Amino acid sequence: MVNIKSVEHGSPAERKGIRAGERLISINGHEINDVLDYRFYSTDKKLSIRLEDRVIKLKKQEYDDLGLEFDTYLMDEKRHCKNKCMFCFIDQMPKGMRDTLYFKDDDARLSFLQGNYITMTNLSEQDVERIIDMRLPMNISVHTTDPDLRVKMTSNPNAGKSLDYLYKMAAAGIELNTQIVLVPGVNDGAQLEKTLTDLCMLYPSVKSVACVPVGLTKYRQGLPEIKPFDKQSAKAAIDIMQQFGDMMYEKYHDRVVYPSDEFFLTAELNMPDYDYYGDFDQFENGVGMCASLQKEFIDALNACDTEPLPRRMTIATGQLAAPLIRSLIKQLNARFPQIKVEVAAIRNDFFGENVTVAGLITAGDIIRQLQDKKDSLGEKLLITKSMLKADEDIFLDDKTPEDIEKALGIKVVAVENDGYALFDAVTAD
């Protein structure tokens, strides 16, 4: 039973007289407890909607929304992560940031609705049955298929047993995208080989496996000592991943296993080409972003049939992405030398120098490191939108693009993580 906060004007629900403040009990005999129940059971053309004191019969187009809005997006509270993972980035953040940055969700509903990854330690048998009944694709943080090691890595005694849910969902044909956060000396090497063997045996239910290196900030007081990947250890991990990826591609014409871009950059290896990544199933996990950016930028460059006006600007990015961006600008300048672009690799002083990805750069670091260069930055400063909160123009340090503009006296333009968008940003008026 959930409270109806409001009813959309002109919706099927409003036309049937359903009002804000009423309580929704069931649809077509199915109890409604959260957003998954509501979305799944309200898709039919004919609905019997039981409210607290009456029953409404309603007809609509299949999949049309009823028009009901509830107190929260999930219609109840988010499920908090119960793990204490040795590599958890949230546990490595400084104090004093906004409260929402410290919330760790581990909610299967957000896995389906927003693509979040879950460890399954919050799931019950009933939850898994519902996932199977509704045929909901899931994103799973596996890390290791060794039950004892998984308990150690997550500091959760249920972490090993919850692997049974992975095998149960796979056996039922639920589509699973999985990720492994690799920690040097913990779940790489032989442990990685075991995990990849187990996951590849679950193909095609396990659609993809992304391996990402552990992220380490300077705020690890009281946490297990972990060393970051270096050139040699990153290459060793890639060799294992490539072995399994090649095997799966030879057998199924589907690579399945992918190192994140960060591994290739750390190992100082050439990035695979665009076709390597197939359907880019793990794009949001940093897998194939560089290849996609490069292809799109070069495609846009080759398709350009106008001569851009001379201009001068700066791109602020992370230390890992900077070499790639510079190589794209070099190709741009071979055709359009009148466009002058400086690529500034921003050192992450906020989280520590081990954090080198662009998405974790703060406005404060950009301001401090470009302050002495503000007279030579050009007409605008480009940043990637991944530096900003998804629904608000705010950096992780609670500063805004306007703060950078005031401090550096330059227009700041946030660019989508897309090669076409980057080309347009450097060539447009």
Beta strands, then each sheet from edge to edge (+ up, - down):
strand 1: 2-7
strand 2: 23-27
strand 3: 30-31
strand 4: 46-51
strand 5: 55-59
strand 6: 68-70
strand 7: 138-141
strand 8: 176-182
strand 9: 206-213
strand 10: 257-259
strand 11: 311-318
strand 12: 339-346
strand 13: 380-384
strand 14: 411-415
sheet 1: 3+ 2- 1+ 6-
sheet 2: 3+ 2- 4+ 5-
sheet 3: 7+ 8+ 9+ 10+
sheet 4: 12+ 11+ 13+ 14+
end
